[in-house]
Amino acid sequence: MPDAEAFIATNILLYLLSADDDKADRAEKIVQAGGLISVQVLNEMANVARRKLSMSWGEINEVLTLIRSVCSVAPLTLETHDRGRVVAERYGMSVYDAMIVAAALLGGCKTLYSEDMQNGLLIDHQLRICNPFTIQASSGFPGFDA
């Protein structure tokens, strides 16, 4: 799997479907720049789209196909699971957030775009979490300009 500059968490991708134009536009800029996601992100997207947004399977498949055409997808592996458990313990994260972080670390990413994790946190001297919806995030991150 080639290294990607940024990993995009599920919550950022869900804003592509949002009525909040500002957040949808910011999410679109991040996705257009490309990046890495994981199979977990695809699963979470499908779950939220179906259960909370009441999208049809056809609509969900269209959205996921579009995302997969722009983003590389990291598999869920035993290595991801093991690294994620270490991250969860070390940084006090939920297991699911830690699996996202582990996939980003294993993918060689330098930035993890997420609205739900601690903005600015540097993980393992490699990966910085960035909430792209904060004012200070509007510059200095890949694919994101003010």
N, C-alpha and C positions, 0 to 999 in steps of 0.2 A: 504494500500500500504506500503510495507516495506521500511525502510530508505535505501537510496543508498549513497555511499560516493561521487559519482560524477554524474553530469548531463552533457549530451553531446548535444551541439547545432547543428543545421542543417549543418552549414558551415564545421564543423569538419567531419561529416559523409559524406559529398559530396566529401571530399578528398580521400575517399576510392575508388572513381571512377576516380581519377586524374591520369594524365600522369606524374605528379611531384612525383617521387619515394620517395623522402625524406618526403614530407608531407603525402603521402599515407601510408608510413611505420609508421609514428608517429600516424596518425589517427587509423591505425589498432591496434597499441599497446593499445591505449585508449579504443577502442571498445572491444578488447579481455579481458580487465580487467573488463568489464561489467559496468553498470551504468544505469541511468534513462534517458529516453527521454519522450516527451509528444506527444499527438496526433497532436499537432501543428507541431512538428518536422516531423512526418510522412507525413503530408499534404504538408509541404514545400519541402520535399525530392521528393515527387511525382511530384509536380509542376515543380521544376527545372529539374528533370530528363526528363520530357516530353517536356517542352518548350525550354529549353536551350541545353540539351544534346541529344534531339531527340531520346530518348530511346523508345522502344515499351512497350506496357502495360505488356507484358509477362516479359520483362527484369526488369521493375520497380517492378512488383510483387515479382520477385525473390530477388531483393535487399532488399525490405521492409521486406520480410519474414525472410531473414537472419538477418537483424538488430533486428527484434522483437524476434528472438530466443536467442539473446545475451543480449539485454537490456530490462529492465522493462519499461512499458509504463504508464505514468500518464494521466488520463483523463482530458479533458477540462471541468471545472466546473464553476459554478457561483462564488465559493470561489476563484478559480484561477483568474477569471476576476476581482473581487474586489481587491484582493491583488496586481494584476498587475497594476491596475490604481493607487494605492497608490505608488508603486515602480516607475512608470513612472513619477509621479509628484515629488516625493522626490529626485530622482536621475537624472532627466532630460532625461530619455531614451525614445525611440520610444515605442509605445504601444506594438508592436510585440515583441521587445526585452524584455520589462517588463513582458510580459506573460510567456516567457521562464524563466525569473528569478523567477517569482511567482511560477511556477510549480516546479522549483528546491528547492525553500524555503519550499514549502508545502511538498515536498518529503523528507525533512530533509537532503538534500545534503550539503556538505561542499565546494565542488569545482564545478565550472561551466566552462567547456571547451568551449571557443568561440574565434574565430579569430576577430570578429567584435566589441566586447565590450571592455571597458577599462580594459586592463590587470592590475591585482593586486587589483582592486577595491574590497573592503569588503562591502558586503551588509547586513544590519541588524545584524551585529556582528556574522554572521553565514556563509555566502556564499562568497567565494573568486573567482573572475573571473580570469581564467588562459588562456592565449594564448599559446598553446603548441608548437607554431612554433617560439617562441622567445628563445634565448639562456638561459635566466634565468629560463625558464620553464622546463629545461631538468632534474631537480631533485626536489624532495620534493613533488611531486603530485602523487596521487594514479595511479597505472598502468603505470607509466612513469619513466623510468630510462634512463640515458644518453647513 
